[in-house]
Amino acid sequence: MNHNTRFLLDEKDMPTAWYNIVPDMPVPLPPVLHPATGQPVGPDDLAPLFPMALIMQEVTPESYVEIPEPVREVYRLWRPTPLIRARRLEKALGTPARIYYKYEGVSPVGSHKPNTAVAQAYYNQQEGVRRLTTETGAGQWGSALAMAGAFFDIEVQVFMVKVSYHQKPYRRILMESFGARVTPSPSEETEAGRKVLAENPDSPGSLGIAISEAVEAAVTDPETKYSLGSVLNHVLMHQTIIGEEALKQFALAEDYPDVVIGCAGGGSNFAGLAFPFIRERLKNGRETRFLAVEPEACPSMTRGVYAYDLGDTVGMTPLVKMYTLGHTFTPPGIHAGGLRYHGMAPTVSALHEAGIIEAVAYHQNPVFEAAVTFTRAEGIIPAPESAHAVRAAIDQALEAKETGEERVILFNLSGHGHFDLSAYDEYLAGHLEDYAYPSEAVAEAIQHLPRVNAPAS
Ligand SMILES: *Cc1c(COP(=O)(O)O)cnc(C)c1O
């Protein structure tokens, strides 16, 4: 075993292709359905939303898609990202486990999100798109797309979940500095937003509502397309550069993870790290566990149902089979805004259903407690989303301490928390609220799942 602390790859060793897990899935993915007809959607149905290159990536049977050179050129601004052995955390916990984290917070906007934002902006530019709309929760996705838009000369409009817009003004300023326009959602700018506001003028917003607004703004303008920061196959595929790098770095470390952990909002950072390791399990017999970590306030996989549902609140998106809490569910305003999504990526959902991915949920306070332990040992203040993965990694290490096991733990530190210090302030002051799992609101939302006669998959 290599006793270094940081495992770094040269630029020339940066992976040249993304990994598409779909052809390797142990069970086929259920088809995506048209919300009006209930029939499988074809590329033409998606053309108003996405450029054809991304639609093709969404359904490609190829296992690998080459990363275009202009995208690699931007990646080189911060990639390859480091794999770090958390030696000081291991010592602080007194665990025999070896803890590694892949640090995606070194990107210019501080999260893993640019891995797909840059790719999406590039393909849109190639097809002559002038403007992109999107939604953002905590603001990480919006910042990533705003940066990518600036790099590829595309206008960006971001519908930002209202509760985050007010909690996180610095993210808005960052997006505006990149030249993006930021609109608090629900807004009066779209039919979808006006409908929500009519029913609930004080709506804190949700990712589901913001998606409806961004999709509507895209489909009503021929020069505009829509960009999604998680959930879809092509988005998760773009993130697999994280896991492909990590595999090479584990070779340098002469080690291999027993458990791979990521927080899961829509599933992209988790999948980005985990999918290449899942390939090694499915194809090469590596025995690795996979653990997705959710907030107790929005636990799609731990408490949701596996069913066809809409991706947004109002019903602008296709129906996908996924773990969901119901598209009408508005999660409580927890600080991990990026985890406040009612659904989960179809690939991650199917792998959970197949028993390959496990899921666990935590309340905010234990999550921030773990984050502060991590900060005091390793020096990095995690994003509140990433802190969920930190909590699970620490619990794995403590379990190993009890059993005396040399467990090897890998987690994705998907971003830093420099824009989330007010959440830390609340935690440190003892003011952070642990929202109980909103079982009644979810039960109500589940009632509103769309009825579909799913074709045999
Ligand atoms: C957006 C975000 C998440 C949650 O989204 P996923 O698609 O589940 O990865 C997690 N961590 C950070 C830092 C984020 O910005």
The ligand as a Tripos MOL2 file, in Angstrom:
@<TRIPOS>MOLECULE
LIG
   15    15     1     0     0
SMALL
NO_CHARGES

@<TRIPOS>ATOM
      1 C1        -26.2150   19.6210   -6.4330 C.3       1 LIG1
      2 C2        -25.3280   19.0460   -5.4190 C.ar      1 LIG1
      3 C3        -25.5920   17.7910   -4.8460 C.ar      1 LIG1
      4 C4        -26.8370   17.0040   -5.1390 C.3       1 LIG1
      5 O1        -27.0560   16.6630   -6.4690 O.3       1 LIG1
      6 P1        -26.7200   15.2400   -7.0490 P.3       1 LIG1
      7 O2        -27.2000   15.2770   -8.4430 O.co2     1 LIG1
      8 O3        -27.4300   14.2180   -6.2180 O.co2     1 LIG1
      9 O4        -25.2420   15.0920   -6.9570 O.co2     1 LIG1
     10 C5        -24.6900   17.2830   -3.9520 C.ar      1 LIG1
     11 N1        -23.5840   17.9640   -3.5940 N.ar      1 LIG1
     12 C6        -23.2950   19.1730   -4.1070 C.ar      1 LIG1
     13 C7        -22.0710   19.8920   -3.6560 C.3       1 LIG1
     14 C8        -24.1550   19.7390   -5.0450 C.ar      1 LIG1
     15 O5        -23.8620   20.9250   -5.5610 O.3       1 LIG1
@<TRIPOS>BOND
     1     1     2 1
     2     2     3 ar
     3     2    14 ar
     4     3     4 1
     5     3    10 ar
     6     4     5 1
     7     5     6 1
     8     6     7 2
     9     6     8 1
    10     6     9 1
    11    10    11 ar
    12    11    12 ar
    13    12    13 1
    14    12    14 ar
    15    14    15 1
@<TRIPOS>SUBSTRUCTURE
     1 LIG1         1 GROUP 0 **** ****
